[in-house]
């Protein structure tokens, strides 16, 4: 499950993004990304912490990212990221790419897949005439070579549990603190009872 940021681009209709995943370096985006060449056209994976969500996104966009995935640092549910300090407005930056947060467990799955891919590529290289030594450095710099994922945009919940009608594009919905989503009219009437 990926939760869209309040300030990111969200397609109006269901849409799939399929791009290579590249861990940003530094992983929290506290400075300009040093692996810019690998980030161009990719989904850049960054970790929560150190700097604001807005700063992370600006750094990924500077590096040419097609989307940003922020991983939750704690074992809690991902949430809607916001730019409460209005950094984007101050910098005159408009986020025109998808920005999502994933949970810590999902992020670990992605990282493991990236590591397995590097080991698999290294094993293939070892069969050739030149041996390749797998070190922490070359795992960190090449773990993102071919892994791709698909971000599917659209409602995670297919129907309002109050009226039991499917959500449609342009429906007015309300997300409560419990993270459940309802048609605005349905939940307003229900809460007024």
HUHU-V860839 format. One record per residue. PHI is phi in degrees with one decimal (NA if undefined). PSI is psi in whole degrees, 0 to 359 (999 if undefined). D_LAST is the distance of its C-alpha to the last C-alpha in Angstrom with 2 decimals. Layout:
# HUHU-V860839
PHI&PSI&D_LAST  PHI&PSI&D_LAST
This chain:
# HUHU-V860839
NA&128&31.94  -118.3&132&32.54  -105.5&124&29.96  -68.6&144&30.87  -73.8&153&31.54  -64.5&329&29.71  -102.3&358&33.13  -85.0&168&34.81  -75.6&131&35.52  -126.1&116&33.14  -56.1&145&34.47  -73.1&331&32.40  -118.0&166&33.25  -56.2&132&33.87  -149.7&142&37.08  -110.2&135&39.29  -111.3&125&41.43  -125.5&105&44.37  -141.8&162&46.54  -63.3&143&48.57  -95.3&131&46.89  -130.0&120&48.83  -67.2&129&48.14  -68.8&149&48.56  -129.7&114&51.35  -71.2&151&50.58  -65.0&335&47.56  -96.0&359&45.23  69.1&29&46.47  -76.2&350&47.77  -146.5&174&50.71  -53.1&140&51.78  -69.6&129&51.72  -83.2&346&55.24  -106.7&45&54.84  -55.2&317&54.13  -58.3&323&56.32  -77.7&336&54.24  -80.7&339&50.92  -61.0&122&51.80  75.4&13&49.67  -112.1&168&47.93  -87.7&116&44.56  -92.1&124&45.18  -94.3&121&43.75  -126.0&156&43.22  -99.6&150&41.90  -67.5&145&39.31  119.1&168&40.92  70.9&304&43.75  -128.5&170&42.61  -69.3&163&39.43  -61.8&320&37.82  -61.5&316&39.03  -62.3&316&42.58  -55.9&313&42.56  -65.4&318&41.59  -61.6&320&44.23  -66.1&320&46.86  -67.5&320&46.00  -64.7&318&46.13  -55.6&326&49.47  -85.8&357&50.70  92.4&20&49.75  -64.1&146&46.71  -89.7&338&44.86  -163.2&165&41.70  -124.9&132&40.75  -116.9&119&39.37  -104.0&128&38.48  -94.3&137&38.42  -65.6&136&36.21  -84.8&337&38.60  -112.8&166&36.64  -79.4&45&35.22  -115.8&166&31.64  -62.3&142&29.49  -64.0&152&30.51  -133.7&175&28.27  -75.8&114&28.14  -74.4&143&31.29  -132.1&163&31.33  -109.6&70&34.13  -65.8&335&32.84  -86.4&358&36.43  59.4&36&36.83  -64.1&321&40.06  -64.4&317&39.93  -62.2&314&39.64  -61.1&323&42.48  -85.2&352&44.63  68.6&32&43.90  -105.1&131&42.88  -109.7&125&40.52  -80.7&115&39.46  -115.9&23&40.21  -128.7&156&40.11  -65.0&140&37.36  -131.6&121&36.48  -133.4&158&34.63  -114.5&138&34.19  -118.7&159&34.91  -71.8&164&34.63  -60.2&318&37.66  -64.6&317&38.34  -64.2&321&38.32  -63.2&321&40.61  -66.1&323&42.98  -61.4&314&43.19  -61.4&313&44.14  -61.3&319&46.70  -63.3&319&48.21  -62.9&320&48.57  -63.6&317&50.31  -63.9&315&52.64  -61.2&322&53.47  -63.1&317&54.29  -63.9&316&56.70  -63.2&320&58.37  -63.8&317&58.73  -65.2&321&60.28  -66.3&321&62.56  -63.4&321&63.70  -64.0&318&64.57  -65.3&327&66.53  -67.0&335&68.36  -71.7&332&69.77  -72.5&184&71.49  -70.2&337&74.69  -103.8&128&72.94  -83.3&144&70.98  -118.1&128&67.79  -90.9&126&66.75  -87.5&116&63.02  -118.8&167&62.21  -58.8&325&59.00  -66.8&314&59.94  -78.1&339&60.38  -67.1&315&57.28  -64.1&324&55.29  -88.6&342&56.93  -124.1&8&56.97  -68.1&350&54.02  -105.7&14&52.18  -57.6&312&54.87  -130.7&353&53.30  -66.2&126&49.89  -123.2&157&47.37  -140.8&169&43.72  -119.1&125&41.22  -95.4&122&38.04  -104.3&121&35.71  -100.5&135&33.24  154.7&174&30.17  -66.9&134&26.72  -71.5&322&26.98  -93.7&130&23.93  -84.4&337&24.63  -144.2&157&21.24  -76.1&126&17.54  -75.7&352&16.28  -84.4&304&13.01  -91.9&346&14.97  61.7&29&18.23  -103.2&147&20.23  -63.3&146&22.94  -73.0&146&22.80  -126.3&159&25.45  -57.0&137&27.56  77.2&4&26.09  -64.7&144&22.43  -84.4&119&20.16  -124.5&159&18.67  -130.5&130&17.03  -104.1&119&18.35  -81.9&165&16.43  -55.8&334&18.69  -74.7&356&18.71  79.0&8&20.47  -81.4&147&18.31  -114.8&136&18.20  -137.4&160&15.67  -60.8&138&15.87  -56.8&313&14.57  -61.7&319&12.73  -63.0&310&11.15  -71.7&327&10.01  -63.7&314&8.95  -64.6&319&6.64  -65.3&317&5.53  -70.1&334&5.47  -75.2&344&3.83  -66.2&999&0.00
